[in-house]
Amino acid sequence: MNNLIYDCIVIGGGQSGLAAAYFLQQAKRSFILLEKSEVHLGSWANYYDSLTLFSPAAYSSLPGLAFPGGANVYPRRDEVVQYLKSYAATFKFPIYSGQEVIKVDKEGNIYTVHTLSGEQFGTRSIISASGAFVNPHIPEIPGMDHFKGEILHAKDYRNEDEFKNKRIIVVGGGNSAVQIAVELARVAHVTIASRSPIKFKPQVIAGKDIHFWLTILRLDQSTWGKRLLQKSSDGILDTGIYKNAIDQGKPDAKPMFKSFTENGIVWTEHTHEDVDVVIFATGYIPNFEYLSGLNILNSSGIPLKQSAENIHYVGIPWQTSFASATIRGSGKDAKEAVRSLVKKL
């Protein structure tokens, strides 16, 4: 075991963990960041090739370092991966790669963080930044076990190359579902299946990206603004590309199917259709299992709102604002977490 006792250990080296590291460094606290990957920081490198941010580069920066590009540039996956690497290198954060955290226990006021490689690290506090987009959620649907086609989650999708001329159903009504379905529709027959009709919201209003208005009006930085945005958060930001594609049937959209059969699915109108592939873009489940021994998670694995422990979280949707769990909102979430953490040290 490393005999040093840190002020804080950050678990997870993605955008939220790096933002937390920035504020810990600014506060002159001793810390390390544990990242399970040997090569990359966070989950971005594992997403599909064409993934594009819905916030322009000018509104997608972590604290202290501007994201290259302007208000009309929407960064793609590889640009985000490179930016995170540059960010970590710029501030020279103490990052320990290849350290997947499997358990945290506590004796007195000191937490011991255990990793899969057998390392142990002591700390007075923890920031959990292990991500809301790691453990894929695939709902149970009747007949799924008997389906002979391919079932995968959006987490495992990369590009359209292996899906040419196949019959594909993409399940979900969010950003990833629409991006993947529109991409695949260039080479295959694709349908988006969702429980509710897909809603679109304008990405650009009066010539400005919506993130300009959110910023200048401070809508996601006030309590009333947060409530307003929560009520209207349904929908996909779109410049018109995705809605036009669906209106043209490339892909088409239908209500969620009822069940699987051996060779396909059964739609709500009781019609059967043969299908080759079903891709679930149905979100993720919490990734805090390593904290389960501290009795600070509810039965669903979600952190309890009230806890005496000096353990804090970043990267959780709607944590402090509409932008929480996105690269744009990581800085605000991290600043609040570090401020609260320091008060308890």
N, C-alpha and C positions, 0 to 999 in steps of 0.2 A: 504493500500500500504506500502511495505517495504520502509522506508525513506532513506535507504542507496543508494548512487549513485555509481555504480561500474564503473571501467574503461572499463570493457567489460562483456557482457553476451554471452555465447556460447549456441546456440540453437541446441540441438541434442547431445546425449551421446554415439554415435557409435565411430568407429575407428578414423574418422576425427575430431570429437569433442574432443575426448580424446587427440589426438595429439596437437590440438590447446590449450587445457588446459595446457599441458606440457610446451609449449613455453611461454604462459602467466605467468605461475608460474616462469619460468626461468627469465623472464623479470621483476619479482616482481610487477606485476600489480594486482589490486583487480578485482576479477571476480567470477562468478558462472556459473555453467553449468546446463541447464534445459533439463531434459530427460522425455519424455512423458510416458514411461513405469514405472510401479511400481517395476518391478522385474529385467528386463534385461537392458543392455546398447546397444542401437542401434537396428538394424534389424536382426542381425545374428541368434538369437534364433527363428526367425519366418520362416527361410528358410527350405527347404526340408532336411530330416534327413541325407542323404548321401552326401550332398554338400561338395566338396573337393576343397581346394585352388589350383590354377594353379601355384602358386609360392611356393617353398620349405620353410620350417620353417626358415632356415638360412637367407632367404631374405624376411621374412614377419613380421619383428619387427616394432613396433612403437618406437619413439625416447626414449632412456634412459632405455629400458628393452628388453632384447633378448627374442624372441619367443623360447620356448623349442623345441629342435630337431635339426636336421642337414640338410645338403644339399640334402639328399635323402628322407626326410620325408615331405609328403604333408599333412598339417593339415586338419582335417575335421571340420565340423560345430561346434560341441560341444567343441572341443579343442580351437577354436577361441573364443567362448563365455566365456570359463574359463579364457583365456588369457586376454580378455578385463576387466573382473572383477578383476583379479590380478593386472592389470596395474593401474586401478583406485584406488585400495586399497594401492598399493605401494606408490603412490604419494599423497594420501589423498586429492584428488580433492574435492572442495565444490560442490557436485552434489545434485540437488533438483529433486528427482524422482516424477513421477506422475504429471508432469507439462507440459501439452501439450500447446504449444504456438498457439494462434489463431489470434493475431493481434499485430502489432507494430505501434505506432504513435510517433510523435515528437513535442516537444515544446521548442523553442530556440535551444540549443545544446544538449538537453537531450532526449533520446529515452525512451518510456515507453513500456515495454513488457507485454502483457496481456495473461494470461493462462486460459484454460477451467475451472479450479477450482476457478476462480475469483481472483487469485493473480495478483499483478502488481509489476514490478521491474523496477527501473530506471538505465540507463547506458549511458555512453558517446560513446560507440561503440558496435557493434554487429558482431559476427562471426556466420554465418548461416551454420550449419553442419547437417541440417535436412535430408540429404540423397537424392541421386539420385535413390534409389531403394525402394521407399515407395509406390507411387501411380501407380498401374499397368496399362499398356496400352494394350487394346484389340482392334484391328482394326475392323471397321465395314465391314462385309462381307454380300453380298446379301443372303437373306433367313435365317439369323441368328435367327431372332425373332420367326421363325416357327419350329426351330429344337427342337425335344422333348428329345434329349439326354442330356448329361451333358457337360457344358462348364465351364472351370475354367482357371485361370492364374497360371503360375508357382509359384507365391507368395503363393498360397493356396494349393499347392501340398506338401505332407509330405513323403509318401513312397508307395510302390507297393501293400500293403496288400489288399486294397479295389478294386483293378483293375484286379484281376486274371481272365484270360480267356475272357477279354473284347477286343473289337476292338477299338483301340485308335489311334488318330492322334495327334502328337505333332507339333505345328506350331512354326517355328523359325530356325535360322541357327547358333546360338551362343552356348556358353559353356553350359548354363543351358538346352537348348533344347536337346543337345546331351547327357548330363549326365542323364537327366530324361528319355529320350527315350531308352537309352541303359539299364538302370535299369529296366524299365517297360517291355522291351522285354524278360526278363527272365520269365515273368509270363503271358504275353499277346501278341496279334498280334499288332505290333506297326509300324507306318510309320511316318517318319519326313517329313513334308511338308515345303518347303522353296522357297522363290522367286528366289534365286540364288543357284547354286550347293554349297554344303558344302565343304569348303576348310580346309585342315589340315596343320599345321606347326609342325615341330619336336620340342618336348619338350626338348630333349637331343641332343646336338651336340658335337661330339668328346669326349663323355663320361661325359660332363658337362651339367647341366641344363641351358636352355637359359638365365635364370636370372643371372647366373654367368657371361656370356658373356656381357649381358647388363650392368652389374655393372662394370666389369673390363675394358670394352671399353668405359664406360660412354656414351653409345648411347642415353639413355633417360635423360641425364643431359645437353646436348648441344642443341643449336638451330637447327643445321643441322641434328643432330641425331633424334630430335623430328620430324622434317619434313620427314625424311626417314622412321621412324616408322609409321607415320600417313599414308603414301602412301602404306605401306605394312601391315597395321593392320588387314586386312581381314584374317580370318582363326582362327582355334581352335588349341591351343597347345595340343599336344597329344604324349604320349609315344608309341602309336601304338594300344592301347586297343580300342579306339573308332572307328578308321578307320577300324580295323579288324572286329569289330562287324557289322558295316554297310556293309562292303564288303560281309559278310556272310548273310546279310539280316535280322539281328537281332539287331536293326530294319532295315527296308529298307528305302530308301529315294526317294521322288518324288517331282516334281515341285508343287508349291502351288495350291490348289484346287480352283475352280472358285466360288462355291456358296454352301450354305447349302440347304438341302431339309428337309422335316419333319422328316425323319428317318436317314439321313446321309448327304453325300456330293456329289458334282459333280466335277470330275477331269477335267483337261484341255482338255482331249481327249473326253469329253462329256459322259464319263461313270459314272454311279451312283454306289455308294457303301454305304451300311448300316454301320453306325458307332455308337458306344456307347458313346464315350467320345472324346472331343477335348480339348487339353491343349495348351494354348497360352504362349509360352516363348518369348514374343515379347517386352520385355523391359518395361520401366517406363516413366512417365511424371514428369516434375519438381515439387518440393514440397516446393514452396516459397509463397504460397497464403497469408500467414500472413503478407507479405511485400507489398501487393498490394496497400495499402493506401499511400505509399510513392513515387509512380510514378517512380520506379526504375526497373520495369519489362517490357519486351516487350509484344506484344499481345499473345505470346505463353507461357507467364509466366516464361520466361528465363531472368535472370539478364542482364541489359544493361551493356555493356563493360565500358562505361564512366559514372561515377556518382560522385557527390560531397559529397555524404553521407559517413560517416565512418562505412560502412557496408561491410563486407568481406565474402567470401565464401570458403568453403573447401569441397572436396568430389565430385567435378564436373569432368566428364570425360575430359581428355586432358587439364586439367587446367594448369599444369606446365610441365607435362611429359606423356610418354606412360603409366606410372603406376598410374596416377591420378585416384581417385575414387576406388583404391584398397588399401588394408592394407599396401602394400609395398610402395605406393606413398603418403600415408597420411602425413607422417612426413615432406616431402619437401613442400607439399601444405600448411600445417599449418604454417611452418616456414616463408614462404613468406607472408601469410596473416597476421600473428602477426607483422612481421617487418613493413608492410605497415600501419597497424592499429596504431602502436605506434608512427609513424611519424606524424599522424594527431591528437594525443592527446595533 
